[in-house]
Structure formats: C-alpha cells, structure tokens
Amino acid sequence: MKYYQYHQIRKLILGGGGKTLSSFSRLVIAKKIFLFGLSIVLCVNLASCGNNQNNEDELPDVVEPSAEDKESKLSFSDVTIEQADEKGKPVWKVKAKRAKYTKERQLAEVENPFGELFQDGKIVYNVKADKADIIQDGKQLFLKGKIIATDPKNGVVLRGNELEWRPQEDLLIVRNQINGTHKQLKATAKEARVKTREQKVDFSGGVIAQSAEPRLQMRTEHLIWKIKEEILIGDRPMQIDRYKNNQITDRGRGDATEINLKTKIAKITKNGQLDLQEPPMSIASNSMTWNLNTETIITNAPVKAIHKADKVAVTASRGRLQIPQKVVYLTGNVNAIGQRRQSIQSQKLTWYLDRKTVYAQGNVIYKQQNPPVTLNGQTASGNLQAETVVVKGGGGSKNRVVTEIIPQIPN
C-alpha cells in the first residue's frame, strides 16, 4: 500500500508523462506543498472476506467520484508564477501568498496576486487583484476582483473588476465598472482595451471622460485615447461640455469628433453643432474646427448660425466666429433672415453681434415684408433686426442701386 500511494503522489505532481510543472510556468515555492485529490484507499477486512466466501454476491455498492473529486489539485504557499514567450522573454510574472493548480483543467487559481505584465521584455503594466486564473497554455492571464493596473511609463491607472492580458495580441482588457485616471484624463466605461505598443486605450459602453486642460466632459459610447499624441477620437455620437468656474459655458455635439488636448482644438466632422452661452449662438455644420484656446470656430462646409436672442439666422458656404470679438465672417451664398422675414443675400457678410449690425458685399439683395421692398446693390450695411439697411451700388452706372417697391393690393 505504501508503494502504491508513493506512485500516486508522484504521478500527481509530475503528471502522467513525467513532466514537471515548468511546462505550465516556473513555480518558486518558499514554504510548503500540500497535496490534494489523493486516491481513496479502501480498507477491506480480508479475514472477513475469506470466511464469507458464500456471500460474494453481497458486495458493497461502489460510489462513482464526482468530476471535482477526480481533479488533482496542488496547493502552494508564497508562490511566484512566471511565463515566457517562444523567445524566452517574460510576458508576465505574478506573485501570491497562496495558489491552487488543477492539473486536469490546466488552471492555476491565485489569491491576492500582484505582479508585472511584459511586452517585448519590458514592463508595460503593474497589476494587483483579489484573484487570478492562469491558463496553462501561457496565452492568457485573467485577474478578477478589484483590479488595479498601472502603466509605469505614462502613469495611466485602470481600475475594474476583471482583467485579461493577451500578450501575443498586445492587448490588455479591463472590464466591469472601469475607472481610468491620468493627469490628463479621467474616464469611466464598461470596458477598456489597451494596445501597449501604440499607447492607445479604447473605452466603450457608457463612456464619460473628463479632461483637465481644457476643462471638458465628453459623453459617448466609444472613445479612443491616443495617450502619446494626447488625442481623443470619437466615432459615435458625442456630447462635449466646456466648463468655466465649474459651470457649463458651451456645448458641442457631433457624430465624428477629434480633440487634441495639446493644441486645445476640437474638430467635429459629421452632424456638428455648437451651442454657446455668450454670445447666445447656435452653429451647425458638417466640418467645424473649435479652437478652445483662441475661442474661434471655423467651418469649411455649409454652415447655419442662429442668434437666439436676436432671432436672426444666417446660412453660408463657410464661416468663422471669433467669440471674444463677437464677430462672425461668412462667405459664399450668404443668406441672413430676421424675425420678420427681412433678409439679405450676398457673397460675403460680416456680422457684428454686439452692435447688431451687418455689412454685406457682392450681389446684394435686401428684402423686407412690410412695407414690401427689394433693394439690389453691391454693398449693404445696417441693422437687419430693426430693418434699417442702406444698400449701395458701388459706383458707376452699371452698379447703381435698384429699388423695387411692391404696392399692397387692397382687399
């Protein structure tokens, strides 16, 4: 019986082929090894069996062991688990106070692990967690429960409840209540996928991100963060709120955005809209560049600008708004319409928001409803809201002002 038990224990530790645990990973064991899952030794009263040969049919029932009972488990204390790639470079190194290895499932269950993740032989993240599941093939590492992953190079800290490291894909995944922090950005999401070589993080699922400078808050379903370039990219509908003195001053939205945190420039290239508090303006275009440093908005596609207080709307091929000066420059097929349907059409228009005046140039047509008037000329200036507009021909007989007065027909 002692010889049988010895070989059962030897097979449990070394495996059927006599391989050591180095095929899984190198285990440095500082304390004790406890052996579990030993085969059950049945004690049979041989004398009783010999004296009752006539009762051979009355053998006891044999109970089949469960799948879990059949598993061979090793328990370790003060363990270090290291995994290397085909070239011998480390891909992870995990230390723990306790670990259990299941031979049949080729799985190590580690409690309170802490260690390092490697890429190209260099540490890319320091990690710690409540638990870890380590697969024997060396291709994946799973951590569970209160994950903290820290990039020692750029200072990014990711917190969550699940972590998966796929070194062959250069992919680190953190799931379940993600919280990412950095001197530049804070973000929450359902999942974060990190490409360590590119220093890129993909946040997905209910993303809320806040940048330190400029003070912005972004809400979307998918946000790409290029850490080294200091660029945020949104390929889904996104809302951008700008803060001053802890108050929202401006709000932007669009289906495709790019925010450069270094230059403080935001680009909205699809279904873009900006709502400003001061001046109270709304600007819509499919191509907007919002310079948060100079407070300038430039559109390189058809634009519509609305002054909410004055109830004046202007459309044009392109536009530029200088917020501090409160001046709007519009070019190409300009059409400005006031509250009472008075309008100016021109090739260029300068809109002075503070003074409530406009200056139009190029093929100007001014119209008003009451009394019905149409004026044609080369330039026009005045207050569109008050309907005090002066149209000029620009000199020469060919550029004389044409005035059209439409008489009202009595009922």
MARNURO-405397 format. One line per 8 residues: number of its first residue (from 1); their letters; for each residue x, y, z of C-alpha. Coordinates in Angstrom, 2 decimals. Each point is the difference from the previous one (the first is absolute). Layout:
<sites>
NUM = A = X,Y,Z ~ ...
</sites>
This chain:
<sites>
1 = MKYYQYHQ = 0.00,0.00,0.00 ~ 2.84,2.41,0.74 ~ 1.57,-0.70,-3.40 ~ -3.36,0.69,-1.72 ~ -0.55,3.27,1.87 ~ 3.52,1.18,-0.82 ~ -0.53,-0.45,-3.72 ~ -3.44,1.61,0.16
9 = IRKLILGG = 1.55,3.12,1.57 ~ 2.89,-0.05,-2.48 ~ -2.44,-0.16,-2.96 ~ -2.05,2.86,1.48 ~ 2.97,2.34,0.21 ~ 1.87,-0.95,-3.15 ~ -2.91,-0.96,-2.26 ~ -0.53,-3.19,-1.92
17 = GGKTLSSF = 2.94,0.64,-2.36 ~ 2.38,0.89,2.75 ~ 0.05,3.73,-0.94 ~ 0.63,2.61,2.66 ~ -2.09,3.10,0.53 ~ 2.42,2.04,-2.09 ~ -2.23,-0.71,-3.02 ~ -2.64,2.14,1.68
25 = SRLVIAKK = 2.28,2.58,1.55 ~ 2.92,0.07,2.39 ~ -1.18,-0.22,3.60 ~ 2.30,1.28,2.72 ~ -1.38,-1.40,3.24 ~ 1.34,1.50,3.20 ~ -1.99,-1.96,2.56 ~ -2.08,-3.20,-0.13
33 = IFLFGLSI = -1.69,-2.14,-2.66 ~ -3.28,-1.55,0.94 ~ -1.38,-2.82,-2.08 ~ -3.72,-0.36,-0.70 ~ -2.09,-2.39,-1.98 ~ 1.82,-3.17,1.11 ~ -1.67,-3.25,-0.95 ~ -2.28,-1.46,2.63
41 = VLCVNLAS = 1.43,-3.09,1.73 ~ -2.67,-2.56,0.76 ~ 0.71,-2.13,3.05 ~ -1.35,-3.51,-0.45 ~ -0.19,-2.58,2.75 ~ 1.76,-2.84,-1.79 ~ -0.72,-2.47,2.78 ~ -3.69,0.76,-0.18
49 = CGNNQNNE = 0.04,-0.39,-3.77 ~ 1.80,-3.29,0.29 ~ -2.45,-1.38,2.57 ~ -3.08,1.02,-2.02 ~ 0.67,-1.47,-3.41 ~ -3.68,-0.83,-0.34 ~ -0.90,3.73,0.15 ~ 1.92,1.10,-3.12
57 = DELPDVVE = -3.19,1.40,-1.49 ~ -0.49,2.33,2.96 ~ 2.77,2.49,-0.93 ~ -0.41,3.66,1.08 ~ -1.16,2.54,-2.63 ~ 2.81,1.98,-1.66 ~ -0.63,3.79,-0.04 ~ 1.40,1.74,-3.07
65 = PSAEDKES = 2.03,3.11,0.95 ~ -1.16,3.35,-1.39 ~ 1.97,1.88,-2.66 ~ 1.23,2.41,2.64 ~ 1.12,-2.85,2.26 ~ 1.93,-1.52,-2.89 ~ 1.99,3.21,-0.55 ~ 3.54,0.05,1.25
73 = KLSFSDVT = 0.77,3.21,1.84 ~ 3.24,1.38,1.33 ~ 0.07,2.77,2.57 ~ 2.95,2.35,0.33 ~ 1.06,2.68,2.46 ~ 2.15,3.06,-0.85 ~ 0.05,-0.75,-3.71 ~ 1.43,1.83,-3.02
81 = IEQADEKG = -1.38,-0.90,-3.43 ~ 1.95,1.10,-3.06 ~ -0.91,-0.42,-3.67 ~ 2.30,0.56,-2.98 ~ -0.57,0.07,-3.77 ~ 1.65,-2.20,-2.64 ~ 3.10,2.21,0.07 ~ 0.32,-0.27,3.75
89 = KPVWKVKA = -1.13,3.56,0.71 ~ -2.33,0.41,3.00 ~ -3.68,0.75,-0.69 ~ -1.17,0.04,3.62 ~ 1.23,-0.56,3.52 ~ -2.50,-0.47,2.82 ~ 0.65,-0.43,3.71 ~ -2.53,-1.14,2.58
97 = KRAKYTKE = -0.26,-1.30,3.55 ~ -2.08,-3.00,-1.10 ~ -0.74,-1.81,-3.26 ~ -1.79,-3.17,-1.12 ~ 0.83,-1.87,-3.20 ~ -2.52,-2.37,-1.61 ~ 1.85,-2.40,-2.27 ~ -3.04,-1.24,-1.98
105 = RQLAEVEN = -1.19,3.52,-0.86 ~ 3.57,1.32,-0.33 ~ -1.03,2.96,2.12 ~ 1.62,1.82,2.90 ~ -2.22,1.90,2.42 ~ 1.95,2.70,1.84 ~ -1.12,2.08,2.97 ~ 0.96,3.68,0.42
113 = PFGELFQD = 2.45,0.01,-2.91 ~ 2.32,2.88,-0.84 ~ 2.56,0.19,-2.73 ~ 1.06,1.35,-3.38 ~ -1.14,-0.34,-3.61 ~ 2.74,0.08,-2.64 ~ 0.09,0.93,-3.68 ~ 3.24,-0.41,-2.00
121 = GKIVYNVK = 1.76,-0.86,3.25 ~ -0.97,3.30,1.69 ~ -2.53,0.63,2.73 ~ -3.14,1.64,-1.44 ~ -2.36,-0.31,2.98 ~ 0.21,-0.75,3.71 ~ -3.10,-1.88,1.16 ~ -1.67,-1.21,3.16
129 = ADKADIIQ = -3.38,-1.59,0.68 ~ -2.04,-2.16,2.38 ~ 0.29,-3.14,-2.15 ~ 1.65,-1.25,-3.19 ~ -0.65,-2.90,-2.39 ~ 3.07,-1.01,-2.01 ~ -0.39,-2.29,-3.01 ~ 2.76,-2.52,-0.59
137 = DGKQLFLK = 0.50,0.82,-3.70 ~ 1.58,3.30,1.01 ~ -2.08,2.02,-2.46 ~ -2.36,1.68,2.46 ~ 0.00,1.31,3.54 ~ -3.27,0.73,1.84 ~ -0.33,2.11,3.15 ~ -3.24,0.49,1.91
145 = GKIIATDP = -1.25,2.29,2.75 ~ 1.14,3.57,0.72 ~ 2.56,0.19,-2.79 ~ 2.62,2.76,0.00 ~ 2.25,0.19,-3.08 ~ 2.63,2.76,-0.17 ~ 2.15,0.97,-2.97 ~ 3.36,1.02,1.52
153 = KNGVVLRG = 0.99,1.85,-3.18 ~ -2.88,2.44,-0.52 ~ -1.78,-0.18,3.35 ~ -3.33,-1.39,-1.23 ~ -1.90,-1.85,2.75 ~ -2.89,-2.31,-0.93 ~ -2.38,-1.38,2.63 ~ -2.67,-2.63,-0.58
161 = NELEWRPQ = -1.23,-3.42,1.07 ~ 1.42,-2.14,-2.82 ~ 3.31,0.11,-1.85 ~ 1.15,-2.08,-2.96 ~ 3.55,0.12,-1.38 ~ 0.65,-1.38,-3.51 ~ 3.71,0.58,-0.58 ~ 0.05,-1.53,-3.49
169 = EDLLIVRN = -2.64,2.52,-1.10 ~ 1.57,2.88,1.96 ~ -3.41,0.44,1.60 ~ -0.95,0.81,3.58 ~ -3.76,-0.05,0.76 ~ -1.52,1.40,3.18 ~ -3.75,-0.55,0.47 ~ -2.85,0.60,2.41
177 = QINGTHKQ = -0.22,3.50,1.51 ~ 3.09,1.50,-1.58 ~ 1.59,3.05,1.55 ~ 3.05,1.43,-1.74 ~ 2.10,2.84,1.42 ~ 2.88,2.04,-1.38 ~ 1.31,3.53,0.50 ~ -1.57,0.82,-3.36
185 = LKATAKEA = -3.27,-1.95,0.08 ~ -2.48,-1.83,2.22 ~ -2.46,-2.46,-1.51 ~ -2.66,-2.52,0.98 ~ -1.37,-2.71,-2.31 ~ -1.10,-3.62,-0.19 ~ 3.21,-1.15,-1.68 ~ 3.47,1.26,-0.86
193 = RVKTREQK = 2.29,-1.62,-2.60 ~ 3.65,1.01,0.11 ~ 2.57,-0.39,-2.78 ~ 3.24,0.35,1.94 ~ 2.34,0.51,-2.96 ~ -2.20,2.71,-1.50 ~ -0.81,1.48,3.43 ~ -3.65,0.08,-0.99
201 = VDFSGGVI = -3.10,-0.62,2.12 ~ -3.47,-0.78,-1.41 ~ -2.79,0.76,2.47 ~ -3.44,-1.42,-0.83 ~ -3.43,-0.13,1.58 ~ -1.40,3.05,1.79 ~ 3.24,1.96,-0.23 ~ 0.36,3.19,2.08
209 = AQSAEPRL = 3.40,1.68,-0.32 ~ 1.30,3.21,1.55 ~ 3.13,1.83,-1.11 ~ 1.96,2.21,2.37 ~ 1.09,2.64,-2.51 ~ -2.07,1.09,-1.81 ~ -2.84,-0.69,2.43 ~ -2.25,-2.25,-2.04
217 = QMRTEHLI = -2.42,-2.82,0.67 ~ -0.74,-2.48,-2.78 ~ -2.87,-2.51,-0.12 ~ -0.12,-2.72,-2.66 ~ -0.15,-3.77,-0.56 ~ 3.53,-0.31,-1.40 ~ 3.06,2.15,0.62 ~ 3.54,-0.59,-1.26
225 = WKIKEEIL = 2.80,1.54,2.06 ~ 3.42,0.33,-1.65 ~ 2.03,0.62,3.11 ~ 3.32,0.99,-1.57 ~ -1.57,2.33,-2.60 ~ -2.44,1.40,2.63 ~ -2.94,-0.51,-2.38 ~ -3.57,-1.16,0.66
233 = IGDRPMQI = -2.00,-1.47,-2.90 ~ -3.74,-0.66,-0.03 ~ -1.57,-2.00,-2.84 ~ -3.46,-0.05,1.58 ~ -2.33,2.84,1.00 ~ 1.72,2.04,2.70 ~ -0.94,2.89,2.25 ~ 2.74,2.40,1.09
241 = DRYKNNQI = -0.57,2.38,2.90 ~ 2.45,2.82,0.70 ~ 0.35,1.24,3.58 ~ 1.05,3.34,1.44 ~ -0.16,0.57,3.76 ~ -1.75,-3.37,0.32 ~ -2.81,1.17,-2.30 ~ -0.82,-1.24,-3.51
249 = TDRGRGDA = 0.62,2.91,-2.38 ~ -0.05,-1.75,-3.39 ~ -1.31,-3.32,-1.26 ~ 0.96,-1.83,-3.19 ~ -1.26,-3.19,-1.58 ~ 0.74,-2.03,-3.09 ~ 0.24,-3.50,-1.46 ~ 3.75,0.18,-0.71
257 = TEINLKTK = 2.39,1.97,2.18 ~ 3.68,0.44,0.69 ~ 1.33,1.96,2.96 ~ 3.67,0.92,0.24 ~ 0.72,0.62,3.67 ~ 3.44,1.44,-0.80 ~ -1.16,2.65,-2.48 ~ -3.45,0.33,1.62
265 = IAKITKNG = -1.74,-0.37,-3.35 ~ -3.18,-2.04,-0.50 ~ -1.12,-1.10,-3.45 ~ -3.58,-1.08,-0.72 ~ -0.40,-1.43,-3.49 ~ -3.48,-1.50,-0.06 ~ -3.32,1.51,1.13 ~ 1.82,2.52,2.16
273 = QLDLQEPP = -1.70,2.58,2.17 ~ 1.33,2.51,2.53 ~ -2.20,1.83,2.50 ~ 1.71,2.99,1.58 ~ -1.11,1.82,3.12 ~ 1.70,3.31,-0.80 ~ -0.76,1.08,-2.63 ~ -3.25,-2.03,0.00
281 = MSIASNSM = 0.71,-1.72,-3.31 ~ -0.66,-3.37,-1.60 ~ 2.23,-1.13,-2.86 ~ -0.56,-3.11,-2.13 ~ 2.28,-1.48,-2.67 ~ 1.53,-3.26,-1.20 ~ 3.52,1.36,0.38 ~ 0.84,2.16,2.99
289 = TWNLNTET = 3.30,0.85,1.66 ~ -0.43,1.27,3.56 ~ 3.15,1.65,1.35 ~ -0.53,0.00,3.74 ~ 3.14,2.06,0.59 ~ -0.78,2.93,-2.31 ~ -3.77,-0.59,0.27 ~ -0.44,-0.07,-3.75
297 = IITNAPVK = -2.37,-2.20,-2.01 ~ 0.75,-0.64,-3.69 ~ -2.26,-1.93,-2.38 ~ 1.22,-1.32,-3.37 ~ -3.41,-1.32,-1.04 ~ -3.46,1.57,-0.29 ~ -0.89,1.61,3.31 ~ -3.09,1.29,1.77
305 = AIHKADKV = 0.40,2.53,2.83 ~ -2.89,1.14,2.20 ~ 0.00,2.85,2.49 ~ -2.49,-1.21,2.59 ~ -0.72,3.37,1.60 ~ -0.25,2.08,-3.20 ~ -1.74,-2.81,-1.91 ~ 2.20,0.44,-3.05
313 = AVTASRGR = 1.09,-3.03,-2.06 ~ 2.79,0.00,-2.59 ~ 1.06,-2.72,-2.42 ~ 3.16,-0.02,-2.14 ~ 2.55,-2.27,-1.68 ~ 2.63,0.71,2.67 ~ 0.30,2.00,3.19 ~ 2.20,1.16,2.85
321 = LQIPQKVV = -1.11,1.15,3.45 ~ 2.41,1.87,2.25 ~ -1.62,-0.32,3.41 ~ 2.01,2.63,1.97 ~ -0.62,2.64,-2.70 ~ -3.57,-1.24,-0.59 ~ 0.41,0.23,-3.77 ~ -1.16,-2.53,-2.62
329 = YLTGNVNA = 1.54,-0.12,-3.52 ~ -2.04,-1.86,-2.64 ~ 0.85,-0.67,-3.66 ~ -1.73,-1.65,-2.95 ~ -3.76,0.05,-0.63 ~ -0.73,1.96,3.16 ~ -3.64,0.32,1.03 ~ -0.91,1.84,3.20
337 = IGQRRQSI = -3.63,-0.03,1.19 ~ -1.51,2.06,2.82 ~ -2.98,-0.60,2.24 ~ -2.45,1.76,-2.36 ~ 1.29,-1.81,-3.07 ~ 2.20,2.91,-1.07 ~ 3.11,-1.35,-1.75 ~ 3.36,0.77,-1.57
345 = QSQKLTWY = 1.61,-2.16,-2.68 ~ 3.65,0.58,-0.93 ~ 3.34,-1.64,-0.67 ~ 1.59,1.24,3.22 ~ -1.43,1.13,3.32 ~ 1.59,1.34,3.17 ~ -2.28,-0.25,3.00 ~ 0.80,2.19,3.02
353 = LDRKTVYA = -1.93,-1.69,2.79 ~ 0.50,2.67,2.66 ~ -1.08,2.85,-2.24 ~ -2.75,-2.09,-1.65 ~ 1.15,1.20,-3.43 ~ 1.06,-1.70,-3.22 ~ 2.19,0.93,-2.93 ~ -0.71,-1.89,-3.24
361 = QGNVIYKQ = 2.04,-0.08,-3.23 ~ -0.51,-1.40,-3.49 ~ -3.32,-0.28,-1.86 ~ -1.99,1.25,2.93 ~ -3.77,-0.48,0.10 ~ -1.90,1.46,2.94 ~ -3.67,-0.82,0.55 ~ -2.57,0.91,2.58
369 = QNPPVTLN = -3.67,-0.91,0.37 ~ -1.64,3.11,1.46 ~ 0.03,2.15,-1.96 ~ 1.04,-2.38,-2.80 ~ 3.42,1.21,-1.27 ~ 2.77,-1.56,-2.06 ~ 3.40,1.72,-0.38 ~ 2.85,-1.20,-2.23
377 = GQTASGNL = 3.56,1.26,0.22 ~ 3.64,-0.86,0.64 ~ 0.14,0.77,3.72 ~ -2.43,0.34,2.88 ~ 0.36,0.98,3.64 ~ -2.31,0.57,2.92 ~ -2.12,-1.67,2.64 ~ -1.84,-2.93,-1.51
385 = QAETVVVK = -2.15,-0.49,3.09 ~ -1.18,3.64,-0.01 ~ -0.33,-0.01,-3.83 ~ 2.28,3.01,-0.35 ~ 2.22,-1.15,-2.87 ~ 1.80,2.19,-2.53 ~ 0.75,-1.57,-3.38 ~ 2.61,1.55,-2.30
393 = GGGGSKNR = 0.88,-0.64,-3.63 ~ 3.73,0.33,0.38 ~ 0.52,2.73,-2.64 ~ -0.53,0.16,-3.77 ~ -3.19,-0.22,-1.97 ~ 0.15,-3.78,-0.12 ~ -0.01,-0.26,3.77 ~ -2.83,2.36,0.78
401 = VVTEIIPQ = -2.38,-1.02,2.75 ~ -3.25,-1.49,-1.25 ~ -2.98,0.56,2.26 ~ -3.15,-2.03,-0.44 ~ -3.09,1.11,1.89 ~ -2.91,-2.42,-0.13 ~ -3.31,1.76,0.68 ~ -2.45,-1.68,2.28
409 = IPN = -3.23,-1.05,-1.71 ~ -3.07,0.97,2.01 ~ -2.38,-2.78,0.93
</sites>
